[in-house]
Amino acid sequence: MHLYHSDQASLRLNALVDIAPHLALQGAMQVGDDQRYELGMRYSFGRL
């Protein structure tokens, strides 16, 4: 991908799915100059 006169560009897709009231599952896929896959969890300590 060529963006802003540079060949170092990437595209990242991210998803966040609630699996419990304070717990969510997060996944991401990044392609381009740095191709990687990620999976993680988020915990919410309460409302902000």
Protein Blocks (a to p, Z undefined) as FASTA:
>chain_A
ZZehiabdcddddddddfbfkbccdddddedjbgcddddddddfbdZZ
